[in-house]
Amino acid sequence: MLNNKLSFKLNPKGFNYGYIILLFFVLSLCADFIDKIEIFHKIDFIKFNRLLKGAFIIFCLFFIIKHFKFVLKELKYVLVLTLILCVIFLIKIDYLDLYKQEFLRYVFLFLSFPLLFYVFYIEKLDIKTSLYKVFKYAILLNTVVIIIGALFSLKIVETYKFTRFGYNGILLSQGFTPYFYLAATMLFWSFRDKKMFLLTLILSIVSGIKGVYFAECLALSLMVLCNKELSKMFKIKVLSVLFIVFAALVIILLNTHPFKELMDSNSFLSALFSYRTDNLLCEIETLSRDNFNIFIGANGADISRLELQIVDIFMFFGLTGLLVYGVFVFKLIKIIKGNTLALIFLATAVLLSALSGNLFYIPLSSFVLVITLFSLVQIQDSTV
C-alpha cells in the first residue's frame, strides 16, 4: 500500500495536522446546528458551515501544493481521479451556474483525502481516541438536546421541518444523520463502550429515518456474520431478531404521517423510498441527447438530486464518474484490507448511499467516512 522507502520529512516543524482535522469536524457539527436553526426559523444569516468547508478546502489545497512530491508519489491515483472530474466539469463550463455547487460538493472528498491519508498513515497520529471522544460527547449532547426538545416541543430538534416523526437533535439533515450514527456505532463497538453503543442505537431509532434503520441493521448483521467466535445457531437467532426489529420499525414508520397517505395515494415503493423512484422516472423523461451524455452526464439538463448515490453520480458525471468513484472505493478497500470492521463500515455506507444517497454529495459525510475508516484500522493495529 505504502512505499516503504518514503523517508523524506514532510512536517519538519512538528505542525499537528491532526488537530486541524478534529477541529474542522467539531466546528462543522456546531456550524451545521447553527444552519439548522436558521433553516427551521427562516433566519437569513451567514452560512458558517459553507465558509468553514471553503476554508478547509483551501487548507487542503495548500497541503497538496506544499507536499506535492508526497502526493504524487503515494497518491497519484487521487490526483488522476480529481483531474478527470475537473475535466468533465470544464467540458460543461457553459453551464457553470447550473453545476458548480454539485461539483464542489463531489470534489471535496478527493481534495481532502491526501491530508487525511497523511495524518493517519504517514504521521501515524493517534487520532482514534480523540475521534472516539468527539463522537461520545456529541452523542451525549445530542441526547440531552433531543430530550429537552421533545419535552418542550422544540421544532429545532426534529429531523424534518414538516409534520413527520423523527428527532436528530443537533444534526443538520437526514442525509448526514445515517452516516454519523453508523460511524459512532462502529467506533463505540471497537472501543467496547457498550453504554454509548446502546445509546447510539436508541438515538438511531428515534431519528425516524429509514436509512438509519437500514444502516444499523445491516452493520450489526454483518458484524454478527463475521464473528468467528459465535455459533451458527446463535447467529441465526440474532439475525432473526435484527430482521424482525428492522421490519417492525419500518412498518411502524410507514403507518405514520405522511407515509400512510402516500401509500394510499401512490404506492408502497413511493412511500418506502420517499418518492425517489417516482422522481427518477420523471428525471429520465427530461433527458435527451441534447442535454445529456452517457459518458459525462448532464450537459445542459437541469438535474435534481435523487438521493440515490449511483444514479446521482451517473446523472452528473456519467459513466466516467461511476468509474472514478468505483476506482476510489477499490483503493479504499486495498488500504483497509484485512480490517473486518472497517470493511463492514465501508460496505454498509456504500450500500446505504445506493439507496439513500448523500455519502459523496454531503462533504461531511465523506469526511466522516474516511476518518472513521482510518480510525478503525488504527484501533485494530493497536490491539495486534
Contacts in CASP RR format, 6 or more apart in sequence:
PFRMAT RR
TARGET T0000
AUTHOR 0000-0000-0000
METHOD contacts of the structure
MODEL  1
MLNNKLSFKLNPKGFNYGYIILLFFVLSLCADFIDKIEIFHKIDFIKFNR
LLKGAFIIFCLFFIIKHFKFVLKELKYVLVLTLILCVIFLIKIDYLDLYK
QEFLRYVFLFLSFPLLFYVFYIEKLDIKTSLYKVFKYAILLNTVVIIIGA
LFSLKIVETYKFTRFGYNGILLSQGFTPYFYLAATMLFWSFRDKKMFLLT
LILSIVSGIKGVYFAECLALSLMVLCNKELSKMFKIKVLSVLFIVFAALV
IILLNTHPFKELMDSNSFLSALFSYRTDNLLCEIETLSRDNFNIFIGANG
ADISRLELQIVDIFMFFGLTGLLVYGVFVFKLIKIIKGNTLALIFLATAV
LLSALSGNLFYIPLSSFVLVITLFSLVQIQDSTV
1 334 0 8 1.000
1 335 0 8 1.000
1 337 0 8 1.000
2 74 0 8 1.000
2 121 0 8 1.000
3 73 0 8 1.000
3 74 0 8 1.000
6 70 0 8 1.000
6 73 0 8 1.000
6 74 0 8 1.000
6 122 0 8 1.000
8 69 0 8 1.000
8 70 0 8 1.000
10 67 0 8 1.000
10 70 0 8 1.000
10 118 0 8 1.000
10 122 0 8 1.000
10 123 0 8 1.000
11 17 0 8 1.000
11 123 0 8 1.000
16 125 0 8 1.000
17 63 0 8 1.000
17 115 0 8 1.000
17 118 0 8 1.000
17 119 0 8 1.000
17 123 0 8 1.000
17 125 0 8 1.000
18 119 0 8 1.000
18 123 0 8 1.000
18 125 0 8 1.000
18 127 0 8 1.000
20 59 0 8 1.000
20 115 0 8 1.000
21 115 0 8 1.000
21 116 0 8 1.000
21 119 0 8 1.000
21 127 0 8 1.000
21 371 0 8 1.000
22 127 0 8 1.000
22 130 0 8 1.000
22 131 0 8 1.000
22 134 0 8 1.000
24 52 0 8 1.000
24 56 0 8 1.000
24 367 0 8 1.000
25 131 0 8 1.000
25 134 0 8 1.000
25 364 0 8 1.000
25 367 0 8 1.000
25 368 0 8 1.000
25 371 0 8 1.000
26 134 0 8 1.000
27 52 0 8 1.000
28 49 0 8 1.000
28 52 0 8 1.000
28 53 0 8 1.000
28 364 0 8 1.000
28 367 0 8 1.000
29 138 0 8 1.000
29 170 0 8 1.000
29 171 0 8 1.000
31 48 0 8 1.000
31 49 0 8 1.000
31 52 0 8 1.000
32 49 0 8 1.000
32 170 0 8 1.000
32 171 0 8 1.000
32 172 0 8 1.000
32 173 0 8 1.000
32 176 0 8 1.000
32 364 0 8 1.000
33 169 0 8 1.000
33 170 0 8 1.000
33 171 0 8 1.000
33 172 0 8 1.000
34 45 0 8 1.000
34 48 0 8 1.000
34 49 0 8 1.000
35 47 0 8 1.000
35 48 0 8 1.000
35 49 0 8 1.000
35 172 0 8 1.000
36 156 0 8 1.000
36 170 0 8 1.000
36 171 0 8 1.000
36 172 0 8 1.000
36 173 0 8 1.000
37 43 0 8 1.000
37 156 0 8 1.000
38 44 0 8 1.000
38 45 0 8 1.000
38 47 0 8 1.000
39 161 0 8 1.000
40 155 0 8 1.000
40 156 0 8 1.000
40 161 0 8 1.000
41 156 0 8 1.000
49 172 0 8 1.000
53 108 0 8 1.000
53 363 0 8 1.000
53 364 0 8 1.000
56 112 0 8 1.000
57 104 0 8 1.000
57 108 0 8 1.000
57 111 0 8 1.000
57 112 0 8 1.000
59 115 0 8 1.000
60 111 0 8 1.000
60 112 0 8 1.000
60 114 0 8 1.000
60 115 0 8 1.000
61 111 0 8 1.000
63 114 0 8 1.000
63 115 0 8 1.000
63 118 0 8 1.000
64 71 0 8 1.000
64 111 0 8 1.000
64 114 0 8 1.000
64 115 0 8 1.000
67 114 0 8 1.000
67 118 0 8 1.000
70 114 0 8 1.000
70 118 0 8 1.000
70 122 0 8 1.000
71 78 0 8 1.000
71 79 0 8 1.000
71 114 0 8 1.000
72 79 0 8 1.000
74 117 0 8 1.000
74 122 0 8 1.000
75 113 0 8 1.000
75 114 0 8 1.000
75 117 0 8 1.000
77 327 0 8 1.000
77 328 0 8 1.000
77 331 0 8 1.000
78 110 0 8 1.000
78 113 0 8 1.000
78 114 0 8 1.000
78 328 0 8 1.000
81 110 0 8 1.000
81 324 0 8 1.000
81 327 0 8 1.000
81 328 0 8 1.000
82 107 0 8 1.000
82 110 0 8 1.000
82 111 0 8 1.000
84 320 0 8 1.000
84 321 0 8 1.000
84 324 0 8 1.000
85 103 0 8 1.000
85 106 0 8 1.000
85 107 0 8 1.000
85 110 0 8 1.000
85 317 0 8 1.000
85 321 0 8 1.000
85 324 0 8 1.000
86 107 0 8 1.000
88 296 0 8 1.000
88 297 0 8 1.000
88 317 0 8 1.000
88 318 0 8 1.000
88 320 0 8 1.000
88 321 0 8 1.000
89 99 0 8 1.000
89 103 0 8 1.000
91 296 0 8 1.000
91 299 0 8 1.000
92 98 0 8 1.000
92 99 0 8 1.000
92 296 0 8 1.000
92 298 0 8 1.000
92 299 0 8 1.000
92 300 0 8 1.000
94 300 0 8 1.000
95 299 0 8 1.000
95 300 0 8 1.000
98 300 0 8 1.000
98 302 0 8 1.000
99 298 0 8 1.000
99 316 0 8 1.000
102 305 0 8 1.000
102 316 0 8 1.000
102 361 0 8 1.000
103 316 0 8 1.000
105 361 0 8 1.000
105 362 0 8 1.000
105 363 0 8 1.000
106 313 0 8 1.000
106 316 0 8 1.000
106 317 0 8 1.000
106 360 0 8 1.000
106 361 0 8 1.000
108 363 0 8 1.000
108 366 0 8 1.000
108 367 0 8 1.000
109 328 0 8 1.000
109 360 0 8 1.000
109 363 0 8 1.000
109 366 0 8 1.000
109 367 0 8 1.000
109 370 0 8 1.000
110 328 0 8 1.000
112 363 0 8 1.000
112 366 0 8 1.000
112 367 0 8 1.000
112 370 0 8 1.000
113 370 0 8 1.000
116 367 0 8 1.000
116 370 0 8 1.000
116 371 0 8 1.000
116 374 0 8 1.000
117 374 0 8 1.000
119 125 0 8 1.000
119 127 0 8 1.000
120 127 0 8 1.000
120 371 0 8 1.000
120 374 0 8 1.000
120 375 0 8 1.000
120 377 0 8 1.000
120 378 0 8 1.000
121 335 0 8 1.000
121 374 0 8 1.000
126 378 0 8 1.000
127 371 0 8 1.000
127 374 0 8 1.000
127 375 0 8 1.000
127 378 0 8 1.000
128 187 0 8 1.000
128 375 0 8 1.000
128 376 0 8 1.000
128 378 0 8 1.000
128 379 0 8 1.000
128 382 0 8 1.000
131 187 0 8 1.000
131 371 0 8 1.000
131 372 0 8 1.000
131 375 0 8 1.000
132 187 0 8 1.000
132 188 0 8 1.000
132 191 0 8 1.000
132 193 0 8 1.000
132 375 0 8 1.000
135 183 0 8 1.000
135 184 0 8 1.000
135 187 0 8 1.000
135 188 0 8 1.000
135 196 0 8 1.000
136 188 0 8 1.000
136 193 0 8 1.000
136 196 0 8 1.000
138 170 0 8 1.000
138 184 0 8 1.000
139 184 0 8 1.000
139 196 0 8 1.000
139 199 0 8 1.000
139 200 0 8 1.000
139 203 0 8 1.000
140 199 0 8 1.000
141 170 0 8 1.000
142 168 0 8 1.000
142 169 0 8 1.000
142 170 0 8 1.000
142 171 0 8 1.000
142 203 0 8 1.000
143 199 0 8 1.000
143 203 0 8 1.000
145 157 0 8 1.000
145 169 0 8 1.000
145 170 0 8 1.000
146 157 0 8 1.000
146 167 0 8 1.000
146 168 0 8 1.000
146 169 0 8 1.000
146 203 0 8 1.000
146 206 0 8 1.000
148 154 0 8 1.000
148 157 0 8 1.000
149 156 0 8 1.000
149 157 0 8 1.000
149 167 0 8 1.000
149 169 0 8 1.000
150 157 0 8 1.000
150 167 0 8 1.000
155 161 0 8 1.000
156 169 0 8 1.000
157 167 0 8 1.000
157 168 0 8 1.000
157 169 0 8 1.000
158 166 0 8 1.000
158 167 0 8 1.000
158 168 0 8 1.000
158 169 0 8 1.000
159 166 0 8 1.000
159 167 0 8 1.000
159 168 0 8 1.000
159 169 0 8 1.000
159 174 0 8 1.000
159 177 0 8 1.000
159 207 0 8 1.000
159 208 0 8 1.000
159 209 0 8 1.000
160 166 0 8 1.000
160 174 0 8 1.000
162 258 0 8 1.000
163 257 0 8 1.000
163 258 0 8 1.000
164 208 0 8 1.000
164 256 0 8 1.000
164 257 0 8 1.000
164 258 0 8 1.000
165 208 0 8 1.000
165 253 0 8 1.000
165 256 0 8 1.000
166 206 0 8 1.000
166 207 0 8 1.000
166 208 0 8 1.000
166 209 0 8 1.000
167 206 0 8 1.000
167 207 0 8 1.000
167 208 0 8 1.000
168 174 0 8 1.000
168 177 0 8 1.000
168 207 0 8 1.000
168 209 0 8 1.000
171 177 0 8 1.000
171 180 0 8 1.000
173 358 0 8 1.000
173 362 0 8 1.000
174 207 0 8 1.000
174 209 0 8 1.000
175 209 0 8 1.000
175 307 0 8 1.000
175 356 0 8 1.000
175 357 0 8 1.000
175 358 0 8 1.000
175 362 0 8 1.000
175 365 0 8 1.000
176 358 0 8 1.000
176 362 0 8 1.000
176 364 0 8 1.000
176 365 0 8 1.000
177 207 0 8 1.000
177 209 0 8 1.000
177 212 0 8 1.000
178 209 0 8 1.000
178 211 0 8 1.000
178 212 0 8 1.000
178 214 0 8 1.000
178 215 0 8 1.000
178 352 0 8 1.000
178 356 0 8 1.000
179 215 0 8 1.000
179 349 0 8 1.000
179 352 0 8 1.000
179 358 0 8 1.000
179 359 0 8 1.000
179 362 0 8 1.000
179 365 0 8 1.000
179 368 0 8 1.000
179 369 0 8 1.000
180 368 0 8 1.000
181 200 0 8 1.000
181 203 0 8 1.000
181 204 0 8 1.000
181 207 0 8 1.000
181 212 0 8 1.000
181 215 0 8 1.000
181 216 0 8 1.000
182 212 0 8 1.000
182 215 0 8 1.000
182 216 0 8 1.000
182 219 0 8 1.000
182 345 0 8 1.000
182 348 0 8 1.000
182 349 0 8 1.000
182 352 0 8 1.000
183 345 0 8 1.000
183 368 0 8 1.000
183 369 0 8 1.000
183 372 0 8 1.000
184 196 0 8 1.000
184 200 0 8 1.000
185 197 0 8 1.000
185 200 0 8 1.000
185 201 0 8 1.000
185 204 0 8 1.000
185 216 0 8 1.000
185 219 0 8 1.000
185 220 0 8 1.000
186 219 0 8 1.000
186 341 0 8 1.000
186 344 0 8 1.000
186 345 0 8 1.000
186 372 0 8 1.000
186 376 0 8 1.000
187 372 0 8 1.000
187 375 0 8 1.000
187 376 0 8 1.000
188 194 0 8 1.000
188 196 0 8 1.000
188 197 0 8 1.000
188 200 0 8 1.000
189 197 0 8 1.000
189 223 0 8 1.000
189 341 0 8 1.000
190 341 0 8 1.000
190 376 0 8 1.000
190 379 0 8 1.000
190 380 0 8 1.000
191 379 0 8 1.000
201 216 0 8 1.000
204 212 0 8 1.000
204 213 0 8 1.000
204 216 0 8 1.000
205 213 0 8 1.000
205 249 0 8 1.000
208 253 0 8 1.000
210 250 0 8 1.000
210 253 0 8 1.000
210 272 0 8 1.000
210 274 0 8 1.000
210 356 0 8 1.000
211 352 0 8 1.000
211 355 0 8 1.000
211 356 0 8 1.000
213 246 0 8 1.000
213 249 0 8 1.000
213 250 0 8 1.000
213 253 0 8 1.000
214 246 0 8 1.000
214 352 0 8 1.000
214 355 0 8 1.000
214 356 0 8 1.000
215 348 0 8 1.000
215 349 0 8 1.000
215 352 0 8 1.000
217 242 0 8 1.000
217 243 0 8 1.000
217 245 0 8 1.000
217 246 0 8 1.000
218 348 0 8 1.000
218 351 0 8 1.000
218 352 0 8 1.000
219 344 0 8 1.000
219 345 0 8 1.000
219 348 0 8 1.000
220 242 0 8 1.000
221 239 0 8 1.000
221 242 0 8 1.000
221 243 0 8 1.000
222 344 0 8 1.000
222 347 0 8 1.000
222 348 0 8 1.000
223 341 0 8 1.000
223 344 0 8 1.000
224 230 0 8 1.000
224 235 0 8 1.000
224 238 0 8 1.000
224 239 0 8 1.000
224 242 0 8 1.000
225 235 0 8 1.000
225 239 0 8 1.000
226 340 0 8 1.000
226 344 0 8 1.000
227 235 0 8 1.000
230 238 0 8 1.000
250 272 0 8 1.000
253 259 0 8 1.000
254 260 0 8 1.000
254 263 0 8 1.000
254 271 0 8 1.000
254 272 0 8 1.000
259 271 0 8 1.000
262 270 0 8 1.000
262 271 0 8 1.000
262 275 0 8 1.000
263 270 0 8 1.000
263 271 0 8 1.000
266 278 0 8 1.000
269 277 0 8 1.000
270 277 0 8 1.000
270 278 0 8 1.000
273 355 0 8 1.000
274 307 0 8 1.000
276 306 0 8 1.000
276 307 0 8 1.000
276 308 0 8 1.000
276 356 0 8 1.000
279 304 0 8 1.000
279 306 0 8 1.000
280 306 0 8 1.000
280 308 0 8 1.000
280 311 0 8 1.000
283 303 0 8 1.000
283 304 0 8 1.000
283 306 0 8 1.000
283 315 0 8 1.000
286 301 0 8 1.000
286 302 0 8 1.000
287 298 0 8 1.000
287 301 0 8 1.000
288 301 0 8 1.000
291 298 0 8 1.000
291 299 0 8 1.000
291 300 0 8 1.000
291 301 0 8 1.000
292 298 0 8 1.000
292 299 0 8 1.000
292 300 0 8 1.000
292 301 0 8 1.000
293 299 0 8 1.000
293 318 0 8 1.000
294 318 0 8 1.000
294 319 0 8 1.000
295 318 0 8 1.000
295 319 0 8 1.000
295 320 0 8 1.000
296 317 0 8 1.000
296 318 0 8 1.000
296 320 0 8 1.000
297 314 0 8 1.000
297 315 0 8 1.000
297 316 0 8 1.000
297 317 0 8 1.000
297 318 0 8 1.000
298 315 0 8 1.000
298 316 0 8 1.000
303 315 0 8 1.000
303 316 0 8 1.000
305 312 0 8 1.000
305 361 0 8 1.000
306 312 0 8 1.000
306 315 0 8 1.000
307 356 0 8 1.000
307 357 0 8 1.000
307 358 0 8 1.000
308 354 0 8 1.000
308 355 0 8 1.000
308 356 0 8 1.000
308 357 0 8 1.000
309 353 0 8 1.000
309 354 0 8 1.000
309 356 0 8 1.000
309 357 0 8 1.000
309 358 0 8 1.000
309 359 0 8 1.000
309 360 0 8 1.000
309 361 0 8 1.000
310 322 0 8 1.000
310 353 0 8 1.000
310 354 0 8 1.000
312 357 0 8 1.000
312 361 0 8 1.000
313 321 0 8 1.000
313 322 0 8 1.000
313 325 0 8 1.000
313 360 0 8 1.000
314 321 0 8 1.000
314 322 0 8 1.000
317 324 0 8 1.000
325 360 0 8 1.000
329 346 0 8 1.000
329 350 0 8 1.000
332 346 0 8 1.000
332 370 0 8 1.000
332 373 0 8 1.000
333 343 0 8 1.000
333 346 0 8 1.000
335 373 0 8 1.000
335 377 0 8 1.000
336 342 0 8 1.000
336 343 0 8 1.000
336 346 0 8 1.000
336 373 0 8 1.000
336 374 0 8 1.000
336 376 0 8 1.000
336 377 0 8 1.000
337 343 0 8 1.000
339 376 0 8 1.000
339 377 0 8 1.000
339 380 0 8 1.000
341 376 0 8 1.000
341 379 0 8 1.000
341 380 0 8 1.000
342 373 0 8 1.000
342 376 0 8 1.000
342 377 0 8 1.000
342 380 0 8 1.000
345 372 0 8 1.000
345 373 0 8 1.000
345 376 0 8 1.000
346 369 0 8 1.000
346 373 0 8 1.000
349 359 0 8 1.000
349 369 0 8 1.000
350 359 0 8 1.000
352 359 0 8 1.000
353 359 0 8 1.000
353 360 0 8 1.000
358 365 0 8 1.000
359 365 0 8 1.000
359 366 0 8 1.000
359 369 0 8 1.000
360 366 0 8 1.000
END
